[in-house]
Amino acid sequence: MVDVSQKSHTARVAVAVSAVRMRSETLALITEGRAKKGDVLGVARLAGIMGAKRCADLIPLCHPLPITKVSVDLSPDADLPGIRIRAEVRTTGQTGVEMEALTAASVAALTVYDMLKAAEKTMQITDTRVILKDGGKSGRFEDAR
């Protein structure tokens, strides 16, 4: 692990996104509440939050951090078609929370896949990336895409 003991404690935030592409018929299972495993978006939201909290257990060289906020928003998108995911993580600490935000978005996407794989095995998890990082010495980063 990198030594962060000399870094200042600063407010830090990271936002990551992901998407799960699927057939329109599979998306309808979510929006109409007909998925056999239940509330796909609710379960995926909780899984994403739990993933952010367990990031240091999953990624070998990540520092365990005192996370002060995690939000995971999942939105059906008929144009995709599929689910768009946005995860925001905040802390006040000595290192950033990009990995926690990426883990939250990824675990939420994996949960959507798991809950719908019986209906469609060809779903694709795509476009997972950090779109915002702020705080610390390196300052602000925003993905302009």
KEKE-3310 file (N, C-alpha, C; in steps of 0.2 Angstrom, whole numbers, plus 5000, padded with zeros to 4 digits):
npx = (5004:5002:5010:5001:5001:5007:4999:4986:4971:4957:4941:4934:4928:4920:4913:4906:4901:4891:4883:4870:4867:4852:4839:4824:4813:4818:4821:4808:4804:4809:4804:4791:4789:4790:4801:4808:4816:4813:4813:4823:4830:4831:4837:4850:4854:4856:4866:4877:4880:4884:4895:4904:4907:4915:4926:4940:4942:4941:4949:4966:4976:4970:4966:4958:4944:4936:4921:4909:4898:4888:4880:4869:4862:4850:4844:4831:4833:4826:4831:4843:4844:4841:4849:4855:4868:4874:4886:4890:4903:4909:4921:4931:4947:4963:4966:4959:4942:4939:4940:4931:4919:4919:4919:4906:4897:4900:4897:4883:4879:4883:4874:4862:4863:4864:4851:4843:4848:4842:4832:4839:4854:4863:4865:4875:4888:4893:4903:4909:4916:4926:4918:4919:4931:4936:4945:4960:4977:4979:4968:4953:4945:4936:4926:4924:4916)
npy = (4994:5011:5024:5035:5043:5056:5064:5077:5078:5079:5085:5073:5067:5056:5051:5038:5029:5017:5005:4994:4985:4979:4968:4976:4969:4963:4974:4979:4969:4974:4987:4985:4978:4964:4955:4939:4937:4948:4965:4973:4985:4990:4980:4980:4993:4993:4983:4989:5000:4992:4986:4997:5000:4988:4989:4989:4976:4969:4974:4972:4982:4993:5007:5005:5015:5029:5030:5043:5045:5036:5035:5027:5027:5021:5020:5017:5016:5018:5021:5015:5000:4998:4999:5013:5018:5027:5031:5039:5043:5049:5055:5061:5062:5055:5050:5047:5042:5035:5022:5016:5021:5016:5003:5002:5006:4995:4983:4986:4985:4971:4965:4968:4961:4948:4946:4946:4936:4924:4928:4934:4931:4938:4951:4966:4973:4989:5004:5008:5019:5033:5048:5060:5067:5074:5084:5083:5083:5083:5089:5093:5082:5080:5070:5074:5068)
npz = (5000:4997:5006:5015:5026:5028:5021:5020:5028:5019:5012:5001:4986:4974:4959:4950:4935:4927:4916:4911:4898:4889:4882:4877:4882:4893:4901:4903:4912:4924:4925:4926:4937:4937:4938:4942:4954:4961:4968:4957:4956:4969:4976:4969:4972:4986:4986:4979:4988:4999:4992:4990:5003:5006:4999:5001:5006:4994:4984:4983:4987:4991:5003:5018:5021:5030:5026:5022:5015:5004:4989:4977:4962:4951:4935:4924:4906:4892:4879:4879:4877:4894:4911:4919:4929:4943:4955:4970:4981:4997:5008:5022:5022:5019:5007:4991:4985:4973:4969:4978:4973:4960:4963:4969:4958:4950:4957:4959:4945:4942:4951:4945:4933:4939:4945:4934:4925:4922:4913:4903:4896:4888:4892:4894:4903:4903:4900:4912:4923:4931:4933:4940:4951:4966:4978:4989:4985:4971:4966:4956:4945:4930:4919:4903:4893)
capx = (5000:5005:5010:4997:5001:5009:4994:4982:4964:4953:4935:4935:4922:4921:4907:4907:4895:4891:4877:4869:4862:4848:4834:4818:4808:4821:4820:4801:4803:4811:4800:4784:4790:4789:4807:4806:4820:4810:4815:4830:4834:4832:4843:4856:4856:4860:4873:4882:4882:4889:4902:4908:4910:4919:4931:4947:4942:4940:4955:4971:4980:4966:4966:4951:4942:4930:4916:4904:4892:4887:4873:4869:4856:4849:4838:4829:4834:4823:4835:4850:4839:4844:4849:4861:4870:4878:4888:4894:4906:4912:4925:4936:4953:4970:4966:4953:4937:4938:4940:4925:4914:4919:4916:4899:4894:4901:4893:4876:4878:4883:4868:4857:4864:4862:4844:4840:4851:4837:4828:4843:4861:4867:4866:4882:4890:4897:4904:4911:4921:4925:4917:4921:4935:4938:4949:4966:4982:4978:4962:4947:4945:4929:4926:4920:4912)
capy = (5000:5018:5028:5042:5046:5063:5068:5081:5076:5084:5082:5070:5064:5053:5048:5033:5027:5011:5004:4987:4985:4973:4969:4980:4965:4962:4980:4979:4965:4979:4993:4983:4974:4957:4951:4934:4938:4954:4972:4973:4991:4991:4976:4983:4999:4991:4979:4994:5003:4987:4985:5003:4999:4983:4990:4987:4969:4966:4977:4971:4988:4999:5008:5005:5022:5030:5033:5047:5045:5032:5035:5023:5028:5016:5023:5013:5020:5014:5022:5011:5000:4995:5003:5018:5018:5032:5030:5044:5041:5054:5054:5066:5058:5056:5047:5047:5037:5033:5014:5014:5023:5011:4996:5003:5005:4988:4978:4987:4982:4964:4963:4969:4955:4942:4946:4945:4932:4919:4931:4936:4930:4942:4958:4968:4979:4994:5011:5009:5024:5038:5054:5065:5066:5080:5084:5081:5087:5083:5093:5091:5079:5079:5067:5079:5065)
capz = (5000:4997:5013:5015:5033:5027:5017:5024:5028:5015:5010:4995:4983:4968:4956:4945:4932:4923:4912:4909:4892:4889:4878:4879:4885:4900:4904:4905:4918:4929:4926:4927:4943:4935:4939:4947:4960:4965:4966:4955:4957:4976:4978:4966:4975:4992:4984:4977:4994:5002:4989:4992:5010:5007:4993:5004:5006:4987:4980:4988:4989:4993:5010:5021:5022:5034:5021:5025:5011:4998:4986:4971:4959:4946:4931:4918:4901:4886:4873:4880:4883:4900:4917:4920:4936:4946:4962:4973:4988:5000:5014:5024:5023:5016:5000:4987:4985:4966:4969:4981:4968:4954:4966:4970:4952:4947:4961:4957:4938:4943:4954:4940:4929:4943:4946:4927:4920:4919:4908:4897:4897:4884:4895:4894:4908:4899:4901:4919:4923:4935:4929:4944:4957:4969:4984:4989:4981:4963:4964:4953:4938:4927:4912:4899:4888)
cpx = (5004:5005:5006:4997:5003:5004:4989:4975:4960:4946:4936:4928:4924:4914:4909:4901:4896:4884:4876:4864:4859:4843:4828:4814:4811:4820:4813:4800:4804:4806:4793:4784:4788:4795:4806:4810:4818:4813:4822:4834:4835:4837:4850:4859:4860:4866:4878:4884:4886:4895:4906:4911:4915:4925:4938:4947:4943:4947:4961:4975:4976:4966:4959:4950:4936:4925:4911:4898:4893:4880:4874:4862:4856:4843:4837:4830:4831:4827:4841:4849:4843:4844:4856:4862:4875:4879:4892:4896:4909:4916:4929:4942:4959:4971:4959:4948:4935:4936:4933:4919:4913:4917:4909:4895:4895:4897:4886:4875:4878:4877:4862:4857:4862:4855:4840:4843:4847:4833:4832:4850:4865:4867:4873:4882:4895:4898:4906:4917:4920:4923:4918:4925:4937:4941:4956:4971:4981:4972:4956:4948:4937:4930:4921:4916:4905)
cpy = (5006:5021:5034:5045:5053:5067:5071:5077:5081:5081:5079:5067:5061:5050:5044:5031:5020:5010:4996:4987:4978:4974:4973:4975:4963:4968:4981:4975:4970:4984:4991:4979:4967:4952:4945:4934:4944:4961:4973:4979:4992:4987:4978:4989:4997:4987:4984:4998:4998:4986:4991:5002:4993:4983:4987:4980:4966:4968:4977:4977:4994:5000:5008:5012:5023:5034:5037:5047:5040:5033:5031:5024:5024:5019:5019:5018:5016:5015:5018:5004:4996:5000:5007:5018:5023:5031:5036:5042:5047:5052:5061:5062:5059:5053:5047:5041:5034:5026:5012:5016:5018:5005:4997:5002:4998:4983:4979:4984:4974:4961:4963:4962:4949:4941:4945:4940:4926:4921:4932:4935:4934:4949:4960:4974:4983:5001:5013:5014:5029:5045:5061:5063:5073:5079:5081:5085:5088:5087:5090:5088:5078:5076:5071:5075:5066)
cpz = (5000:5004:5012:5021:5033:5024:5022:5023:5025:5014:5003:4992:4976:4965:4950:4942:4929:4920:4911:4904:4892:4884:4881:4883:4892:4904:4907:4911:4925:4930:4927:4934:4942:4936:4944:4954:4964:4963:4964:4957:4964:4978:4976:4970:4982:4991:4983:4983:4998:4999:4990:4999:5011:5002:4995:5005:4999:4983:4985:4991:4991:5001:5012:5023:5027:5029:5025:5022:5005:4995:4979:4968:4952:4942:4925:4912:4894:4880:4873:4876:4888:4906:4917:4927:4938:4953:4964:4980:4990:5006:5016:5026:5020:5009:4997:4987:4978:4966:4973:4977:4963:4957:4967:4963:4949:4950:4959:4950:4939:4946:4949:4936:4933:4943:4939:4923:4918:4913:4901:4899:4893:4886:4895:4899:4904:4902:4908:4919:4928:4931:4934:4950:4960:4976:4984:4985:4974:4961:4960:4946:4936:4920:4908:4894:4889)
residu = (MET:VAL:ASP:VAL:SER:GLN:LYS:SER:HIS:THR:ALA:ARG:VAL:ALA:VAL:ALA:VAL:SER:ALA:VAL:ARG:MET:ARG:SER:GLU:THR:LEU:ALA:LEU:ILE:THR:GLU:GLY:ARG:ALA:LYS:LYS:GLY:ASP:VAL:LEU:GLY:VAL:ALA:ARG:LEU:ALA:GLY:ILE:MET:GLY:ALA:LYS:ARG:CYS:ALA:ASP:LEU:ILE:PRO:LEU:CYS:HIS:PRO:LEU:PRO:ILE:THR:LYS:VAL:SER:VAL:ASP:LEU:SER:PRO:ASP:ALA:ASP:LEU:PRO:GLY:ILE:ARG:ILE:ARG:ALA:GLU:VAL:ARG:THR:THR:GLY:GLN:THR:GLY:VAL:GLU:MET:GLU:ALA:LEU:THR:ALA:ALA:SER:VAL:ALA:ALA:LEU:THR:VAL:TYR:ASP:MET:LEU:LYS:ALA:ALA:GLU:LYS:THR:MET:GLN:ILE:THR:ASP:THR:ARG:VAL:ILE:LEU:LYS:ASP:GLY:GLY:LYS:SER:GLY:ARG:PHE:GLU:ASP:ALA:ARG)
# end
